[in-house]
């Protein structure tokens, strides 16, 4: 089975503090890692390393066998954040199209429209982002992140700001990408939400995995109790 994500001794230090401290793991096509942990555990920093947005202090990460931060590896990743990071003056369509152009997509118009439809924001496609609600801005940000149909989706609290319809659209999208062979990492504070999608689960604390295991067979109430004990 194709190895989508591989981290080996991954470290990122900021001065004397190690935000990520020696992570090693791998995910295959179709895997979904639910990553839990308290604020400051290093979860977002780990995702930025795997997206190629930060260089590691030590260790390495590979996407589809290609070592980051090579452009070929970065182009296979989509990052969904709880911060939209959109261009406010551009329309929803223009934001998504800009990302599609950066990835050199041949079927540009179809890809952009497909992403907008998938996130149920096509009816607001030509509205400036600054005029959209927080929830619709998040939908546009997700559409932008997946327009190139990435092999790896890194999701940092992606449900933030979404209403029930937006959340359902995102869940359907994540399941579709997994079925197509993508690997997912989902950072969330909601254990039930994360475990419902996960093939693997990890608890991160002080830059390290306190637990990493397959999610199949995990008893959710017991896991929640163990989580509270680990991060207390």
N, C-alpha and C positions, 0 to 999 in steps of 0.2 A: 504494500500500500504506500502511496506517495507520502513522504514526509513533507508537510507544509511549513512547519515552524520548528526550528531547533536552536535552543539556547544552551551555551556551554560556559559555565563559570562567569556568568554575566554580572559585571560590577559597574556601578556609576556612583562616583563620589563627588560631593560638593564640599570642597575644603576637607576637613577632617571627618565629615559625616558621610557615611555610605547609604545613599537612598535605596540602592539596589545592591545586595551583598552576596553575590555568588549563586545566581539562579541557573539551574540546569534542568531542562525538560524538553520534550518534543511532542508535537501534535501531528496527527496524520490527517489526510483528506477526510472531511466529514466530522471531525472531532470538534467539540465545543468545551472549552475550559471556562468554568465559572470561577472567577477570582474574587475572593472576599478578603476583608481586612479593615481595620480602623483607619481613620484619617491619618495621613502621614506614614502609612506602612510601606509606601513605595510603589503602589499599584500603577498610578498614572505615569510615573517615571519609567517603569518597566514597559508600558505600552509605547511610550515615546522612543525608547531604545529599539523596540521591535518594528516601529514604523520608520526607523532610520532618521528620526528628527534629532536624536542625540547620539553622540559617539560614546561607546563604553570606555570606562577607565581601564577595564581589564575584561578578558573573556571575549566571546563573539556570539553573533546570532546570524542565522541563515534562513532565508525564505526560499522554498523550493530548491534548496541546495546552493543558493547564491548568497554569498556573504554580504551582509549589510556593512556600510551604507551604499553599496553599488546601485546605480539607478535602475538596473534590471530587477533588483530585489525590491526596491522601494515602489516600483510601478505595479507590483503584484499585491500591494497592501492597500486597504481602505481603512481610514481611521474615523470613527464616529465618536465625538466628544459631547459632553453636556454643555460645552460652550460652542455656539454655532460657528463663530469665526467666519461669517459671511461678509461680502461687500454690500453694505447697507444701501448704497445708491443704485446698485444693479437690481434687476428683476430676479425672481426665482429662476426663470429659464436661463438668464444670462450667467448667473452663478454656477448653475449645473453645466452649462455649455462651456464655460471657461475651464472647468475641470476636465471635461471630455476632450477639449482641444489640447490640453497639457499632456494627456495620455495618448494623443495621436489616433483617436478612434476614427475608423473609416466611415462607419454608419452613424455619423454624428447626430443628425436630427432624430433618427429613430431611437438611439441610445438615450438622448436627453428626454425625449417624450416618454419613453418607457420607464425611466427612473421617476419622473414626476407622477406618472400614473400609479406606479407601485406604491408611492407614499401618499397617494390621494391628495395631491396638491396641484394637479394639472389645471384646475379651474382658477387658480391664482397664479399661474405661471408668469404672467406679464405684469404682475404687481411688484413694485419696489419692495425689497426685503424689509426696509425700515417701516413700511406700512402694515406688515404682517404681525400677527400675534406671536408671542413667544413660542407657542406650540407649533405654529406653522413654520416659523423660522427653523425649528428643530427638524421638521420634516424635510425642508429644503436642504439642510445640512446633511441629512442622511442620504438624500437623493444624490447629492454631490459626491459623497464618499463611495457610493456603490455604482456610479454610472459606468465605470470601466469593468464591472463584474470581477472584482478582485479575488484572488485565490485565498487571501487571508483578510479577515475582518476583525479589527481591534475596536472594541466598543467600551467606552468609558462613561458609565452611567447614561446609556443612550436613551432611556425612557424618560429622562428629566424633561418636564414641560409638556409631555404628550398627553392628550386626552385618550379616552377609551378607543376611539376610532384610529387615532394615530398609533397607539400602542399595539393594536391588533395588526395594523399594516406593517409595523416593524417586526413583530413576531413572525408574521407570514414571510417576510423578506428573509429573515435570518434562517428560517427553516428551508426556504428555497435555495439559499446559497449553500447551506450544508448539504442538501440533496444533490447539488451540482458539483460537490467535491471541495468546497471551500472549508477552511478551518477557522474557527471563531474563538476569540477570547473576550469574555463578557465580564467587565468589572461592575459590580453592583453591591449595594448595602442590603439588598432584599434577598435573603437566602432562598425563600420559596420560589421567587421569580427566576433566580439563577439556576437552581437545581432542576427546575422544570425543563430547561433547555440543555442541560449539561451532559456530556459523556465523561468529563473529568471535573473534579472540584479541588480547589486549593485555598488555603487560608494563609495570608501573608502578614507577617509581623516584623517590624524593624528591618525591612529589606530582604527578608528570607521567607521561604515557604516553611511554615510551622506544620502544615499537612499538605500532601498532594496525593490524590488517589482517584480511582475510577468512581464515577457517581452512581453507577448501577448498583442497586441494592442498599444504598445509603438510606437510613431511616431519618427522615427530615427533622423530627422533633429532637431526636438524640443528637443529630449533627448541630442543630441550633444551640443546644445546651453545651456541647463541646466547644463551639465557637465562642460563646460568651465566656467560658472558662479560660480559653486560650488568650483572648484579647483583654481580659480584665486587668 
